[in-house]
């Protein structure tokens, strides 16, 4: 015999709801409306539809101009740099970092960035804050030449604090198969051209935060004379986006390979594109790292090799190309406002265990 229990009549406003659990759908809708104008600025002719669909649409018939198109994809985040943005209440620059981390990985193989999607996770949706993050992502997409075709904003109350957030993104690019760049193109005698970083970029912030805040007790609003600005302003400097600069190089001269200098440092990332039997030698004497690298090293008593495998040391992108192409390459980059220099060369591997190494001492 089954029993039927009288559940009574619920009192208005006393039942559980998504809002009472901490998720504000209306705030999310408001954030979408605020970000639409920024997303629109990134649109390419191949993008179909608008923001708000379940998926972003990209007209693949545009790839018919390629004989054998290869799609390149990458995904990344910004890491603990987002916590500094949260502490400073600055949300419109972190998106540049996200685009750089994704699209500058894609361009390394010679691929043209096509489109990107983002994922923003927050403890509580503050519409203006989310819109500011998307504004930065959209501005970064314009600098990279790609479209922002969609994304997701997720509210995770209880897992993240009301002001906490994180960002991640994924991107897609395309390259003609016979123009694919990489280790198989590199030859002995090639020149290694370094492109200057805009600062720390988006790697090594766990070390930086540990040294500057936990060990040295510095504050984000502290003015640092060597920087000519506050520590917070220096640490939030957006990551340089090299995508269009690299593509310009491929149009004006022969390029054999690029290397995006991210986590692991210059030598480790450059070694990833150097073939067996060859070795990249980079001379530290060809540049002087920005003061922020010295501050981290000196303040934390960090050994040079530890710094170099954690931070970019002032080099954000490497191009490997024939020695006779260096003048044209440097002129192309100078015309685009990119500081660059010949930093080394490709030699025989010899007894070296790895594909790349730094030699000498940094210029003072």
Helices and strands as residue ranges (DSSP letters): H 25-40, E 47-48, E 57-58, G 60-65, E 69-77, H 81-88, H 94-106, G 107-109, E 112-122, H 127-144, E 147-155, E 165-176, G 177-179, G 183-185, E 191-196, H 205-209, I 210-215, E 223-224, E 229-230, H 231-235, H 243-252, E 257-260, H 265-271, E 278-283, G 284-286, H 291-300, H 304-308, E 315-321, G 323-325, H 326-335, E 340-348, E 356-359
